[in-house]
């Protein structure tokens, strides 16, 4: 997987990525070249959100799904699945206010809304992709979706909850649902730029 070099024709997409149904919202604001493939965008989203790439994923643009076709079984009657490695962001989100959905882990069903806020010119000496803001920690993998995540947070906060100790052992005593480390995210993004 390689990242596209920012070009004058594709612009830099400022996108807000929000984990749907999270309250308070768990979100990230990223800058990424419009020439980035959806395959590369998947890896960027894994880093900025904090996921571990342990599950399948797909992008939804209207009725069309874009995914890694090597990891999914194709339904011979399904004609809407497309190869994410052949599609650039700029071809599915052509203007500001465009939206697409990134679904990660079909069991837990983590749905992310990707909103194109602006399309900016490339800034010299600026590295892309980059995360410029965000809020909230990524939920742990395999915690049962957004409902399961909030159930586990409730158990952590209530020492009398019957699963309190088990959940603390599983999530870690130092898990902070408000933690967001912009520097760590950008260090990880820097590694994929190389």
MOZI-V185525 format. One record per run of one state. SS is the DSSP state (A for helix, B for strand, O for the rest). FROM is the first residue (numbers start at 0). TO is the last residue. If there is no record, write none. Layout:
SS & FROM & TO
SS & FROM & TO
This chain:
O & 0 & 10
B & 11 & 18
O & 19 & 25
B & 26 & 32
O & 33 & 35
B & 36 & 36
A & 37 & 48
O & 49 & 55
B & 56 & 60
O & 61 & 62
B & 63 & 66
O & 67 & 79
B & 80 & 82
A & 83 & 85
O & 86 & 86
B & 87 & 87
A & 88 & 91
O & 92 & 97
B & 98 & 103
O & 104 & 108
B & 109 & 119
O & 120 & 128
B & 129 & 134
O & 135 & 143
A & 144 & 156
O & 157 & 162
A & 163 & 170
O & 171 & 180
A & 181 & 192
O & 193 & 193
